[in-house]
Amino acid sequence: MSLGISDEQVELASTLRKWAASLGPIEAARASEGEVAARFDEQWTAIEEMGLHAIALPESAGGGGGSVLDQAVALEACAHELLPGGLLGAAVGGLLTGRPGRYGVQVGDVVWDGGTAAEPLLADGAVAGTPALGIDLSARHAGASGASDDARRRRLAVTLAAAEAAGVARWCLETAVDYAKVREQFGRKIGAFQAIKHLCAQMLETAEAVTAAAWDAAAAADGEDQDQWAFAVDVAQATCFDGAVAVAKDCIQVLGGIGFTYEHDAHLYLRRALSVRALAGSADAAAERLTAAAVGGVRRRVDVDLEGRDEAVRPQVRATVEGIAGLAEDQRRAALVESGYLTPHWPAPYGLGADPTTQIVIDQELARAGVTRPDLVIAGWAVPTILTHGTDAQRERFVRPSLLGDLIWCQLFSEPGSGSDLASLRTKAVRVEGGWSLTGQKVWTSMAERADWGICLARTDPDAPQHQGITYFLVDMRSAGIEVRPLREITGEALFNEVFLDDVFVPDECVVAEPGDGWRLARTTLANERVAMASARLTKSVERAVALAAAGGLDPVQRVAVGHQVALATVCGLLGVRTTLRALGGRGPGAESSVAKLLGVRSRQESSELVVQLQGEALALLAGVGRDADAEPGAEPGAELGADVWEQLNTRCLSIAGGTTQILRNVAGERILGLPR
């Protein structure tokens, strides 16, 4: 997805891509190869006439009166087409001087876009050197005799350069995917091969992370909190430039031999990515600053602007929530159910059928009042299917008791021979008088030992194609013929179970929809999906790593590692914020929601492993591993480390449960990128 989220920004980006492409940017860059004094005057004149370099300047100063984010959207779009002419330097220079112009801006000891046609903005006492060719054919930079350490200048430059990195990454992703859709080898489109599909999916993950971080840095630049902007810029510096280089390299890999030719444009984008990374500075330096900021208590705060759409509903929501907050703790759940605030996205009478704005307002007011929603756990998956596809009798019997917590559910889907490949399940259901007899084995079933009911898929037609002939059952877990056996995991605990079904009777009234509809039901959810109040807060393990850094004793390499985890966790949160903003704008979820799970798993696994690594040889002397929710920083060291090790071991399930990372990359490649199966 593009950097901009609003309709206006999306339209601006689309228009500017077409406009920039019409100027022959690639041809101009190639034609200037070897010309140190290349001016790109045609492109600059077009930029100036469009006012693209002054979008964020006030109209009174000859600008467009837009925001830094608007300027970043323009830079991303133009970088997507590799437009030369010095737009980046001019945009930064205009914001620094308050007036439009063709500027080369000194950052450190380099004058960005400091070609012969630019007016250099130099640090005090610095002298601009002669422009050089550099690695990027579409730009000319110059050296400076004295280094600039102005913080605002650096932040502006990195903020807008990150937008260019996002544009480069997007072009590389699109180019690789388009090629993988048409290039044939061994009689098949190469995009059908899992190796290529996974590589493209990983490019998507990186490109979305780059885009989210660049977007946030630009959005923060428009705010008044300098600490928040500095934090967002460091997240962008730690994420965007290495990310753009990685995607550019992977693009060439997907293209194969043609990508290695000078004739193909891919190397021009790699050159731009390498150049902008060199200009922006070290990702590790930014990571170290993030560690220092996090130790000092800074966390990224991203407020969702409802643009006044909440004014009509907030007073009533606040009054209702205050009434709930005034109740005793054991009475709040029933009140949340009665008000519809437990599941506001569900249809009445069990929810409110609330639009995205109302859902966010309810979230905000519950948080303000300190009211926590109870977790529906498996009921959160089971009940929406009953609501959408069940009978009135099933809804009456199961929905409200599940919301109140009177019914506990488990999920009987996975089998020893069908984990991610759910359609290959072998549990059979045979027609008997008044219902069905189920026989088979399920595995990885959490909560089976205490569940009242289970949602179960079983094969009712063995002669039907694999994805057909499967039926969705509601199974009473107290039925005769059910045996639950605990499975001990690598943590030493038994959170999952095997469930054996031996001639278990399920009456017809516990079949959801029609026999044979099970596969369709298993893949559907309520159309009015939940819109959550997303945030960029750090995860438990990242906070633990920050606490270890605050305690002292970490070397510079370790502090950098902590900072990179701060950046990754923040980006994961930003992806959720962007998904929320899309929903508020009336648009469906973009790639962010899928990427967020993949990156979120990586974040939790890497950060939990880092926490254990930071504690060194103490691991060898560990007395035991255990999940201890009370093991807070400052508690008895053995208890803390035992909980840390438990977390590291436990997070290994995240890339397996709910669809393995590899299967999810297949899904992302096919459903989001459109690669062939």
Secondary structure per residue as TSV (DSSP state, phi and psi in degrees):
chain	resnum	aa	ss	phi	psi
A	1	M	-	360.0	153.7
A	2	S	-	-73.7	166.2
A	3	L	S	-63.2	-42.2
A	4	G	-	-73.7	150.6
A	5	I	-	-115.4	-38.1
A	6	S	S	-66.5	157.8
A	7	D	H	-57.3	-40.2
A	8	E	H	-65.0	-41.7
A	9	Q	H	-70.9	-37.6
A	10	V	H	-63.6	-42.7
A	11	E	H	-66.9	-40.0
A	12	L	H	-59.2	-46.8
A	13	A	H	-62.0	-43.5
A	14	S	H	-62.8	-43.8
A	15	T	H	-64.8	-43.2
A	16	L	H	-70.0	-32.2
A	17	R	H	-61.0	-47.0
A	18	K	H	-64.3	-42.4
A	19	W	H	-63.0	-46.9
A	20	A	H	-63.5	-39.9
A	21	A	H	-63.3	-31.6
A	22	S	H	-69.5	-14.7
A	23	L	T	-88.1	2.3
A	24	G	-	61.9	50.1
A	25	P	H	-65.1	-40.9
A	26	I	H	-66.2	-42.8
A	27	E	H	-61.7	-40.4
A	28	A	H	-65.2	-41.4
A	29	A	H	-64.6	-42.5
A	30	R	H	-67.3	-38.5
A	31	A	H	-66.9	-24.3
A	32	S	T	-92.2	4.1
A	33	E	T	-55.3	126.9
A	34	G	T	87.9	-6.7
A	35	E	-	-95.1	101.9
A	36	V	T	-61.7	-35.3
A	37	A	T	-94.1	18.8
A	38	A	-	-56.1	132.8
A	39	R	-	-107.1	-23.3
A	40	F	-	52.4	45.1
A	41	D	H	-64.6	-36.7
A	42	E	H	-61.1	-45.5
A	43	Q	H	-68.2	-40.3
A	44	W	H	-63.8	-41.6
A	45	T	H	-59.6	-41.8
A	46	A	H	-65.6	-40.7
A	47	I	H	-59.9	-45.7
A	48	E	H	-65.5	-42.6
A	49	E	H	-63.8	-35.0
A	50	M	H	-79.3	-16.3
A	51	G	T	71.9	23.7
A	52	L	G	-67.6	-25.6
A	53	H	G	-80.0	-9.8
A	54	A	G	-126.9	24.3
A	55	I	T	-57.7	-38.9
A	56	A	T	-91.3	2.9
A	57	L	S	-86.5	151.5
A	58	P	-	-61.4	150.9
A	59	E	G	-61.5	-32.3
A	60	S	G	-64.9	-21.2
A	61	A	G	-100.6	11.3
A	62	G	T	89.6	14.3
A	63	G	S	-101.8	-170.9
A	64	G	-	-93.5	-7.9
A	65	G	-	72.6	18.3
A	66	G	-	-92.9	-166.7
A	67	S	-	-104.4	168.7
A	68	V	H	-62.2	-34.3
A	69	L	H	-63.9	-40.4
A	70	D	H	-60.2	-42.4
A	71	Q	H	-62.6	-39.7
A	72	A	H	-65.1	-38.2
A	73	V	H	-60.5	-41.8
A	74	A	H	-65.2	-42.6
A	75	L	H	-63.8	-41.0
A	76	E	H	-61.1	-45.3
A	77	A	H	-63.4	-41.7
A	78	C	H	-72.0	-35.5
A	79	A	H	-66.9	-31.1
A	80	H	H	-58.0	-32.8
A	81	E	T	-99.2	2.9
A	82	L	T	59.4	42.9
A	83	L	-	-68.3	121.3
A	84	P	-	-84.2	179.2
A	85	G	S	118.6	-4.0
A	86	G	S	84.8	28.7
A	87	L	H	-62.1	-40.1
A	88	L	H	-61.4	-52.0
A	89	G	H	-61.5	-39.8
A	90	A	H	-66.9	-38.3
A	91	A	H	-67.2	-44.3
A	92	V	H	-65.1	-45.5
A	93	G	H	-62.2	-39.4
A	94	G	H	-63.1	-41.0
A	95	L	H	-67.7	-31.4
A	96	L	H	-75.1	-38.0
A	97	T	H	-95.3	-20.6
A	98	G	S	80.3	12.6
A	99	R	S	-143.7	144.9
A	100	P	-	-71.2	150.5
A	101	G	-	176.4	171.3
A	102	R	-	-96.4	95.3
A	103	Y	E	-108.0	149.5
A	104	G	E	-110.1	128.9
A	105	V	E	-111.9	124.2
A	106	Q	E	-77.0	124.6
A	107	V	E	-130.1	119.4
A	108	G	E	68.3	-127.2
A	109	D	E	-114.0	24.5
A	110	V	E	-125.5	139.0
A	111	V	E	-95.7	107.1
A	112	W	E	-67.4	137.8
A	113	D	T	49.6	39.4
A	114	G	-	-90.5	44.6
A	115	G	-	-70.5	-179.8
A	116	T	T	-66.3	-20.2
A	117	A	T	-90.9	-6.3
A	118	A	S	-94.0	150.0
A	119	E	E	-89.6	115.1
A	120	P	E	-76.0	130.3
A	121	L	E	-98.4	106.2
A	122	L	-	-110.8	158.1
A	123	A	-	-69.5	160.5
A	124	D	T	-55.5	127.3
A	125	G	T	81.8	-5.3
A	126	A	-	-82.1	153.1
A	127	V	-	-127.5	131.5
A	128	A	E	-75.0	139.2
A	129	G	E	-91.6	-171.1
A	130	T	E	-77.5	135.8
A	131	P	E	-57.4	149.6
A	132	A	E	-121.8	161.0
A	133	L	-	-66.6	-48.1
A	134	G	-	67.9	-175.9
A	135	I	S	-85.8	-23.3
A	136	D	-	-90.6	114.9
A	137	L	T	-70.0	-16.6
A	138	S	T	-97.8	8.4
A	139	A	-	-148.9	158.1
A	140	R	-	-129.9	124.7
A	141	H	E	-116.0	164.9
A	142	A	E	-134.9	159.9
A	143	G	E	-86.9	171.0
A	144	A	E	-138.6	147.0
A	145	S	E	-74.2	-23.4
A	146	G	E	-131.1	144.8
A	147	A	E	-85.0	146.2
A	148	S	E	-102.0	132.4
A	149	D	-	-120.5	23.8
A	150	D	-	-67.7	121.2
A	151	A	H	-67.3	-43.0
A	152	R	H	-66.2	-39.6
A	153	R	H	-60.3	-46.0
A	154	R	H	-64.3	-41.8
A	155	R	H	-64.9	-43.1
A	156	L	H	-61.4	-44.4
A	157	A	H	-63.3	-46.0
A	158	V	H	-66.6	-39.6
A	159	T	H	-57.4	-49.8
A	160	L	H	-78.7	-30.3
A	161	A	H	-65.8	-34.0
A	162	A	H	-62.3	-35.5
A	163	A	H	-63.8	-40.2
A	164	E	H	-62.7	-41.6
A	165	A	H	-59.4	-38.7
A	166	A	H	-64.4	-40.1
A	167	G	H	-64.8	-41.7
A	168	V	H	-62.5	-46.9
A	169	A	H	-60.9	-39.7
A	170	R	H	-65.0	-43.9
A	171	W	H	-61.6	-43.7
A	172	C	H	-63.8	-41.4
A	173	L	H	-62.5	-49.8
A	174	E	H	-61.9	-40.8
A	175	T	H	-65.2	-43.7
A	176	A	H	-63.9	-44.3
A	177	V	H	-66.1	-44.6
A	178	D	H	-59.4	-40.0
A	179	Y	H	-67.5	-42.7
A	180	A	H	-64.9	-21.9
A	181	K	H	-77.6	-23.1
A	182	V	H	-117.2	-25.5
A	183	R	-	-71.5	128.4
A	184	E	E	-109.9	138.1
A	185	Q	E	-144.7	141.0
A	186	F	T	55.3	32.2
A	187	G	T	78.8	9.4
A	188	R	E	-137.3	154.9
A	189	K	E	-64.4	135.3
A	190	I	G	-66.1	-22.7
A	191	G	G	-66.4	-14.5
A	192	A	G	-80.0	-17.4
A	193	F	S	-77.8	133.7
A	194	Q	H	-60.5	-34.4
A	195	A	H	-60.5	-43.7
A	196	I	H	-72.3	-40.7
A	197	K	H	-61.0	-43.6
A	198	H	H	-67.4	-38.6
A	199	L	H	-63.4	-42.8
A	200	C	H	-65.9	-38.7
A	201	A	H	-64.5	-39.3
A	202	Q	H	-66.8	-35.3
A	203	M	H	-61.5	-40.7
A	204	L	H	-60.7	-46.2
A	205	E	H	-56.4	-47.8
A	206	T	H	-67.4	-43.4
A	207	A	H	-62.5	-39.2
A	208	E	H	-68.6	-36.4
A	209	A	H	-64.6	-43.9
A	210	V	H	-59.9	-46.1
A	211	T	H	-63.0	-44.9
A	212	A	H	-63.1	-43.3
A	213	A	H	-67.9	-40.5
A	214	A	H	-65.5	-42.1
A	215	W	H	-59.5	-44.6
A	216	D	H	-67.9	-39.3
A	217	A	H	-62.0	-42.1
A	218	A	H	-68.5	-40.2
A	219	A	H	-64.4	-39.9
A	220	A	H	-67.9	-29.2
A	221	A	H	-63.4	-25.4
A	222	D	T	-83.2	-7.5
A	223	G	S	-88.1	179.1
A	224	E	S	-102.2	-11.9
A	225	D	-	-87.3	105.9
A	226	Q	H	-67.3	-33.8
A	227	D	H	-64.8	-39.5
A	228	Q	H	-66.4	-41.3
A	229	W	H	-64.1	-44.3
A	230	A	H	-59.5	-41.8
A	231	F	H	-63.4	-46.6
A	232	A	H	-63.5	-37.9
A	233	V	H	-64.8	-41.5
A	234	D	H	-68.1	-34.7
A	235	V	H	-62.1	-43.0
A	236	A	H	-64.0	-43.7
A	237	Q	H	-65.0	-35.7
A	238	A	H	-75.3	-15.8
A	239	T	H	-114.4	-47.6
A	240	C	H	-74.0	-42.0
A	241	F	H	-80.2	-44.4
A	242	D	H	-61.6	-37.3
A	243	G	H	-63.7	-44.9
A	244	A	H	-63.4	-41.1
A	245	V	H	-62.1	-43.3
A	246	A	H	-61.7	-44.0
A	247	V	H	-67.1	-38.3
A	248	A	H	-64.1	-40.7
A	249	K	H	-66.5	-41.8
A	250	D	H	-66.3	-32.0
A	251	C	H	-59.3	-47.2
A	252	I	H	-61.8	-37.4
A	253	Q	H	-63.2	-44.1
A	254	V	H	-65.4	-39.4
A	255	L	H	-67.3	-25.6
A	256	G	G	71.5	-142.8
A	257	G	G	-57.5	-38.6
A	258	I	G	-63.9	-30.7
A	259	G	G	-71.3	-19.1
A	260	F	G	-89.6	-3.0
A	261	T	S	-83.9	150.9
A	262	Y	S	-68.5	-25.5
A	263	E	S	-66.7	-36.6
A	264	H	S	-74.3	149.0
A	265	D	T	-79.1	-9.2
A	266	A	H	-57.4	-39.0
A	267	H	H	-68.8	-26.0
A	268	L	H	-65.5	-36.9
A	269	Y	H	-73.9	-36.4
A	270	L	H	-62.4	-41.1
A	271	R	H	-61.9	-43.4
A	272	R	H	-62.9	-42.8
A	273	A	H	-63.1	-43.1
A	274	L	H	-64.8	-39.8
A	275	S	H	-67.0	-47.0
A	276	V	H	-69.0	-30.2
A	277	R	H	-66.1	-42.4
A	278	A	H	-63.7	-38.6
A	279	L	H	-69.3	-40.1
A	280	A	H	-70.2	-29.1
A	281	G	-	103.7	176.6
A	282	S	-	-68.2	130.7
A	283	A	H	-65.5	-34.4
A	284	D	H	-67.1	-37.2
A	285	A	H	-63.4	-40.8
A	286	A	H	-64.8	-39.4
A	287	A	H	-62.8	-40.6
A	288	E	H	-63.9	-39.3
A	289	R	H	-65.0	-36.6
A	290	L	H	-63.5	-40.0
A	291	T	H	-60.8	-46.1
A	292	A	H	-61.4	-42.4
A	293	A	H	-65.7	-43.0
A	294	A	H	-65.3	-40.5
A	295	V	H	-60.3	-35.0
A	296	G	T	-78.8	2.0
A	297	G	T	98.6	1.3
A	298	V	-	-79.5	132.2
A	299	R	-	-135.0	149.4
A	300	R	-	-72.5	124.3
A	301	R	-	-109.9	122.2
A	302	V	-	-121.5	111.3
A	303	D	-	-92.4	130.8
A	304	V	-	-82.9	117.9
A	305	D	-	-83.6	112.5
A	306	L	-	-85.1	-1.1
A	307	E	T	53.7	37.6
A	308	G	T	82.4	-3.3
A	309	R	T	-70.7	-13.2
A	310	D	T	-89.3	-10.5
A	311	E	T	-61.6	-34.4
A	312	A	T	-74.3	-27.4
A	313	V	T	-107.0	-21.5
A	314	R	H	-62.7	-43.1
A	315	P	H	-57.3	-45.3
A	316	Q	H	-67.5	-40.5
A	317	V	H	-62.3	-44.7
A	318	R	H	-62.4	-41.8
A	319	A	H	-63.7	-42.8
A	320	T	H	-63.9	-44.6
A	321	V	H	-65.2	-39.9
A	322	E	H	-62.4	-35.5
A	323	G	H	-65.0	-40.7
A	324	I	H	-66.5	-42.5
A	325	A	H	-63.0	-26.5
A	326	G	T	-78.9	-6.9
A	327	L	S	-84.4	162.4
A	328	A	-	-64.8	153.5
A	329	E	H	-54.8	-40.7
A	330	D	H	-77.5	-3.5
A	331	Q	H	-104.7	-9.3
A	332	R	H	-69.6	-37.6
A	333	R	H	-60.5	-46.6
A	334	A	H	-61.1	-38.7
A	335	A	H	-67.2	-38.1
A	336	L	H	-63.3	-39.2
A	337	V	H	-66.6	-47.4
A	338	E	H	-61.3	-38.8
A	339	S	H	-78.4	-16.3
A	340	G	T	84.5	2.2
A	341	Y	-	-80.2	-12.5
A	342	L	S	-69.8	-41.9
A	343	T	S	-134.7	68.8
A	344	P	T	-63.9	-21.1
A	345	H	T	-81.0	-13.2
A	346	W	S	-77.9	155.6
A	347	P	-	-71.6	156.1
A	348	A	T	-63.5	150.8
A	349	P	T	-90.0	5.5
A	350	Y	T	-92.5	-16.4
A	351	G	S	-144.1	-156.7
A	352	L	-	-116.9	-5.8
A	353	G	-	57.4	35.7
A	354	A	-	-69.8	143.2
A	355	D	-	-75.9	169.4
A	356	P	H	-56.1	-40.0
A	357	T	H	-62.4	-46.9
A	358	T	H	-63.0	-38.6
A	359	Q	H	-60.8	-43.0
A	360	I	H	-65.6	-42.6
A	361	V	H	-61.0	-43.4
A	362	I	H	-60.9	-45.1
A	363	D	H	-57.0	-47.3
A	364	Q	H	-62.9	-43.4
A	365	E	H	-71.8	-36.3
A	366	L	H	-63.0	-42.2
A	367	A	H	-64.8	-41.2
A	368	R	H	-62.6	-36.8
A	369	A	H	-87.2	-4.4
A	370	G	T	74.3	26.3
A	371	V	-	-98.4	124.3
A	372	T	-	-104.4	128.7
A	373	R	-	-70.4	138.3
A	374	P	-	-69.8	148.0
A	375	D	-	-81.6	124.5
A	376	L	-	-76.2	-15.7
A	377	V	T	55.3	-127.2
A	378	I	T	-66.9	-26.9
A	379	A	H	-59.7	-28.6
A	380	G	H	-65.0	-19.9
A	381	W	H	-97.2	-38.7
A	382	A	H	-72.4	-46.9
A	383	V	H	-66.5	-40.3
A	384	P	H	-57.4	-34.8
A	385	T	H	-66.6	-40.5
A	386	I	H	-65.6	-41.6
A	387	L	H	-60.0	-43.1
A	388	T	H	-81.6	-39.5
A	389	H	H	-118.4	-9.3
A	390	G	S	-80.6	174.9
A	391	T	-	-86.1	167.4
A	392	D	H	-59.5	-39.4
A	393	A	H	-64.6	-39.0
A	394	Q	H	-66.7	-41.3
A	395	R	H	-63.5	-42.6
A	396	E	H	-64.0	-37.1
A	397	R	H	-77.7	-36.2
A	398	F	H	-112.5	-30.1
A	399	V	H	-70.1	-58.4
A	400	R	H	-62.1	-46.1
A	401	P	H	-58.7	-33.0
A	402	S	H	-69.0	-41.3
A	403	L	H	-63.4	-37.9
A	404	L	H	-76.0	-9.5
A	405	G	T	86.1	9.6
A	406	D	S	-78.2	-21.1
A	407	L	S	-119.0	131.5
A	408	I	-	-108.5	137.8
A	409	W	E	-114.8	155.4
A	410	C	E	-132.0	166.2
A	411	Q	E	-114.9	119.5
A	412	L	E	-106.4	70.3
A	413	F	-	-109.0	-60.3
A	414	S	-	-66.2	146.8
A	415	E	B	-132.4	164.9
A	416	P	T	-54.7	-32.8
A	417	G	T	-105.4	6.0
A	418	S	B	-147.0	91.5
A	419	G	S	-93.7	-92.1
A	420	S	S	-65.8	-29.7
A	421	D	-	-85.6	70.7
A	422	L	G	-64.1	-30.9
A	423	A	G	-68.5	-12.0
A	424	S	G	-91.2	13.7
A	425	L	-	-58.9	152.8
A	426	R	-	-120.6	-6.7
A	427	T	-	-59.4	129.1
A	428	K	E	-110.1	149.3
A	429	A	E	-124.2	122.2
A	430	V	E	-110.5	136.3
A	431	R	E	-66.1	129.0
A	432	V	E	-133.3	173.8
A	433	E	T	-62.2	122.3
A	434	G	T	82.0	0.6
A	435	G	E	171.4	-138.7
A	436	W	E	-139.3	150.9
A	437	S	E	-111.6	121.3
A	438	L	E	-104.4	133.0
A	439	T	E	-138.7	130.2
A	440	G	E	161.5	-169.5
A	441	Q	E	-133.0	134.6
A	442	K	E	-116.3	156.7
A	443	V	-	-144.9	164.2
A	444	W	S	60.3	36.0
A	445	T	-	-95.0	106.8
A	446	S	T	-79.3	148.3
A	447	M	T	68.8	7.7
A	448	A	T	-62.4	-30.4
A	449	E	T	-69.9	-17.5
A	450	R	T	-130.2	7.6
A	451	A	-	-75.0	145.8
A	452	D	S	-85.3	-38.4
A	453	W	E	-136.8	155.6
A	454	G	E	-130.5	143.0
A	455	I	E	-91.5	126.7
A	456	C	E	-132.3	135.2
A	457	L	E	-103.3	132.6
A	458	A	E	-143.4	152.6
A	459	R	E	-86.9	118.4
A	460	T	S	-100.9	-15.4
A	461	D	-	-133.9	95.9
A	462	P	T	-67.9	-16.0
A	463	D	T	-91.8	-8.4
A	464	A	S	-77.9	158.6
A	465	P	-	-55.4	159.5
A	466	Q	T	-52.9	-42.9
A	467	H	T	-85.6	0.6
A	468	Q	S	-114.3	175.1
A	469	G	S	72.0	16.3
A	470	I	E	-109.6	136.4
A	471	T	E	-122.5	148.9
A	472	Y	E	-100.3	115.5
A	473	F	E	-114.0	152.1
A	474	L	E	-107.7	115.1
A	475	V	E	-109.6	125.3
A	476	D	E	-71.6	115.0
A	477	M	T	-71.8	-4.5
A	478	R	T	-95.5	5.1
A	479	S	S	-66.5	150.9
A	480	A	T	-63.7	142.3
A	481	G	T	96.0	0.4
A	482	I	E	-102.2	127.7
A	483	E	E	-125.3	129.0
A	484	V	E	-111.3	124.9
A	485	R	E	-121.3	129.6
A	486	P	E	-69.5	146.8
A	487	L	E	-112.7	123.2
A	488	R	-	-85.6	128.2
A	489	E	-	-97.2	-178.3
A	490	I	T	-67.0	-16.3
A	491	T	T	-77.9	-12.3
A	492	G	S	96.2	-10.6
A	493	E	-	-93.7	172.2
A	494	A	-	-124.8	80.0
A	495	L	-	-89.3	-17.9
A	496	F	E	-112.6	169.7
A	497	N	E	-143.3	158.3
A	498	E	E	-97.0	141.3
A	499	V	E	-125.5	123.2
A	500	F	E	-105.1	128.3
A	501	L	E	-111.0	117.3
A	502	D	E	-124.2	95.7
A	503	D	E	56.0	50.4
A	504	V	E	-85.0	124.2
A	505	F	E	-83.8	130.7
A	506	V	E	-126.7	117.8
A	507	P	E	-69.0	159.3
A	508	D	G	-57.4	-32.9
A	509	E	G	-69.8	-5.5
A	510	C	G	-106.9	17.8
A	511	V	E	-95.0	128.8
A	512	V	E	-93.5	128.1
A	513	A	S	63.3	-145.7
A	514	E	S	-103.5	154.0
A	515	P	T	-55.2	134.4
A	516	G	T	95.3	-7.1
A	517	D	-	-90.8	2.0
A	518	G	H	-59.8	-41.8
A	519	W	H	-62.8	-43.2
A	520	R	H	-63.1	-42.7
A	521	L	H	-65.7	-38.2
A	522	A	H	-65.5	-22.0
A	523	R	T	-102.8	1.2
A	524	T	-	-111.2	154.1
A	525	T	-	-134.3	177.5
A	526	L	-	-58.5	137.2
A	527	A	S	-62.1	-36.5
A	528	N	S	-86.3	78.5
A	529	E	-	-71.3	158.7
A	530	R	-	-64.1	133.4
A	531	V	-	-110.7	115.5
A	532	A	-	-99.0	154.9
A	533	M	-	-80.6	90.5
A	534	A	-	-74.1	158.9
A	535	S	-	-148.1	169.6
A	536	A	-	-106.1	30.2
A	537	R	-	-69.8	156.7
A	538	L	-	-81.1	153.3
A	539	T	-	-80.1	169.9
A	540	K	H	-56.0	-47.6
A	541	S	H	-69.0	-35.5
A	542	V	H	-66.8	-41.3
A	543	E	H	-61.5	-37.7
A	544	R	H	-65.2	-40.8
A	545	A	H	-63.7	-40.1
A	546	V	H	-63.5	-39.8
A	547	A	H	-63.1	-38.7
A	548	L	H	-66.0	-37.2
A	549	A	H	-65.7	-39.3
A	550	A	H	-65.8	-30.0
A	551	A	T	-72.8	-14.1
A	552	G	S	87.6	170.7
A	553	G	-	94.1	-5.5
A	554	L	-	-85.9	143.0
A	555	D	-	-84.6	170.7
A	556	P	H	-57.2	-38.8
A	557	V	H	-63.6	-40.9
A	558	Q	H	-67.5	-38.7
A	559	R	H	-65.2	-36.9
A	560	V	H	-64.0	-42.4
A	561	A	H	-61.2	-40.5
A	562	V	H	-61.8	-44.5
A	563	G	H	-61.4	-38.6
A	564	H	H	-65.1	-34.1
A	565	Q	H	-72.2	-33.8
A	566	V	H	-60.8	-44.3
A	567	A	H	-63.4	-46.6
A	568	L	H	-64.0	-44.3
A	569	A	H	-63.7	-37.9
A	570	T	H	-64.9	-43.3
A	571	V	H	-62.0	-40.5
A	572	C	H	-58.3	-42.9
A	573	G	H	-64.7	-38.7
A	574	L	H	-64.2	-35.5
A	575	L	H	-60.6	-39.6
A	576	G	H	-66.2	-39.0
A	577	V	H	-62.7	-43.3
A	578	R	H	-64.6	-36.5
A	579	T	H	-63.2	-42.7
A	580	T	H	-61.4	-44.5
A	581	L	H	-64.1	-36.2
A	582	R	H	-64.0	-42.7
A	583	A	H	-63.4	-41.1
A	584	L	H	-63.9	-29.0
A	585	G	T	-84.6	4.0
A	586	G	T	81.7	15.6
A	587	R	-	-107.3	152.2
A	588	G	-	-69.8	169.1
A	589	P	-	-63.8	140.6
A	590	G	-	-91.3	-160.2
A	591	A	H	-68.0	-19.2
A	592	E	H	-56.9	-40.0
A	593	S	H	-65.4	-36.3
A	594	S	H	-74.4	-41.7
A	595	V	H	-65.9	-33.7
A	596	A	H	-59.1	-38.5
A	597	K	H	-67.4	-44.5
A	598	L	H	-63.4	-46.2
A	599	L	H	-72.2	-32.9
A	600	G	H	-64.3	-39.5
A	601	V	H	-62.8	-46.8
A	602	R	H	-59.0	-42.8
A	603	S	H	-61.5	-48.5
A	604	R	H	-67.6	-38.5
A	605	Q	H	-69.2	-46.2
A	606	E	H	-66.7	-41.9
A	607	S	H	-70.0	-37.7
A	608	S	H	-67.8	-35.6
A	609	E	H	-68.4	-40.0
A	610	L	H	-61.3	-42.1
A	611	V	H	-56.6	-42.8
A	612	V	H	-69.1	-41.7
A	613	Q	H	-60.5	-37.9
A	614	L	H	-64.1	-19.7
A	615	Q	T	-95.0	3.3
A	616	G	G	56.7	-136.0
A	617	E	G	-69.7	-10.3
A	618	A	G	-58.7	-25.5
A	619	L	G	-60.7	-38.0
A	620	A	G	-67.9	-21.6
A	621	L	G	-103.5	12.5
A	622	L	-	-63.5	132.4
A	623	A	-	-77.5	-31.0
A	624	G	-	-178.7	163.2
A	625	V	-	-109.5	133.3
A	626	G	-	-164.1	144.3
A	627	R	-	-78.5	112.8
A	628	D	-	-125.8	97.9
A	629	A	T	-63.3	-19.3
A	630	D	T	-91.2	0.8
A	631	A	-	-80.7	84.1
A	632	E	-	-91.0	158.5
A	633	P	T	-53.1	131.8
A	634	G	T	100.1	-10.2
A	635	A	S	-76.4	-177.1
A	636	E	-	-57.0	127.2
A	637	P	H	-55.1	-41.4
A	638	G	H	-61.4	-39.6
A	639	A	H	-65.4	-41.8
A	640	E	H	-62.5	-48.8
A	641	L	H	-65.2	-38.6
A	642	G	H	-60.0	-40.9
A	643	A	H	-68.4	-36.1
A	644	D	H	-64.0	-43.4
A	645	V	H	-66.0	-41.2
A	646	W	H	-56.8	-44.4
A	647	E	H	-63.7	-42.5
A	648	Q	H	-61.6	-45.7
A	649	L	H	-65.0	-42.7
A	650	N	H	-65.2	-35.5
A	651	T	G	-68.4	-12.1
A	652	R	G	-63.2	-23.3
A	653	C	G	-74.5	-18.3
A	654	L	G	-66.2	-30.9
A	655	S	G	-88.0	7.7
A	656	I	T	-118.6	-50.4
A	657	A	T	-67.2	145.2
A	658	G	T	70.3	21.6
A	659	G	S	104.7	120.0
A	660	T	-	-65.4	157.9
A	661	T	H	-55.6	-39.3
A	662	Q	H	-67.1	-41.6
A	663	I	H	-66.9	-40.5
A	664	L	H	-64.1	-32.5
A	665	R	H	-69.5	-35.9
A	666	N	H	-58.9	-46.6
A	667	V	H	-62.1	-44.6
A	668	A	I	-62.0	-42.0
A	669	G	I	-62.8	-39.3
A	670	E	I	-85.1	-45.6
A	671	R	I	-87.7	-31.3
A	672	I	I	-94.9	-46.0
A	673	L	S	-90.0	-15.2
A	674	G	-	77.3	22.9
A	675	L	-	-73.1	150.8
A	676	P	-	-70.3	153.9
A	677	R	-	-81.8	360.0
